[in-house]
Amino acid sequence: MIDILLLLIIVACAIFALFMKDLLSAIIILGVYSFIMAVIFTRLNAVDVAFTEASVGAGITSVLMIAALSRTKRYEHHYTKEERKKPSALFSKIMSLVLVIVTGAVLVYGTIDMPEFGDPEAPTNQHVSPRYIEETHHDTGIHNMVTAVLASYRGYDTLGETTVIFTAGTAVILLLRRKKKA
Amino acid sequence: MKEHIIVRIVAKFFTPFIQLYAFYVIAHGDLGPGGGFQGGVILGASIILYVIAFGMEEGRKRISQKVSDILVSTGALVYAGIGVFCILAGGAYLEYAELPLGSHHLASHLGMYGIEIGVGITVAFVMITIFFETAKKERTDI
């Protein structure tokens, strides 16, 4: 029951964010969206993911979007009636609608074959998961399996992720840093 | 935001607590939810809060461009460096159990602490850097 309510709030957030003319409000609504997502992840017992969603999705992403907004205009461009009736505007509207419907249909089609949530016979619960659940503490001496998988079993992946973030920081410095006037 | 006294006082009051929480999250990744990435993001957010309340100039006084640039690469270096130490200690790359730190369990535990700290440093200072470079100076209407 509460899950359906949360999912409905998420859909409402998405719709409101689309129709906001004030982009700052749209960013705040996306922050709300991320927090509700975090609650949903907690409901699914994925606490680590929920934590990341709350800190990254709701926290930092909103701040960085506001920072980016400070370089542009706060309000959406207002289209006049003539501009809206142009064939090119109509064409792009119809094309994006078709694109969204096709993508949504493909995603829904993909979920049809998925096993039921929490099904112990599902392939994801048959492959490596039992090994992680049973052996993690013995292998690494760490209680939190998620951390053990990230830091130890999949240590190379996490090293790659850190390098990706490092590269993002370097790229931002290279592209946006203004030189001081001599 | 510089002229809003409530924002300034609240930001000043909360910054150390948020930072303490960030260190808690980094250090307790092995026991509860969280870890280097989340903790690093929270640490970065605390400094961004301070900068939003007090302005870019004041923020750069606290964390100079040079220091944050060096710390961005330090984190990744700590991570990769621990891997190299594992090789020097006779194991494979990132095989923490081979580190000469007592028992295998303790060594792998401490090795994971090390890389979590590395991840945290890089993430925190990359976030700060992106914020400093993206936000435009002297904008008051937002």
Interface residues (C-beta under 8 A of the other chain):
Chain A: L24 V47 D48 A50 F51 T52 S55 V56 G59 I60 V63 L64 I66 A67 A68 L69 S70 R71 R74 T140 G141 I142 H143 N144 V146 T147 A148 L150 A151 S152 G155 Y156 T158 L159 E161 T162 T163 I165 F166 A168 G169 T170 V172 I173 L176 R177
Chain B: V25 G29 D30 L31 G32 P33 G34 G35 F37 Q38 V41 I42 G44 A45 I48 I52 D69 V72 S73 G75 A76 Y79 A80 G83 L94 Y96 H105 L106 S108 H109 M112 I115 E116 G118 V119 T122 V123 F125 V126 M127 T129 I130 F131 E133 T134 A135 K136 R139 D141 I142
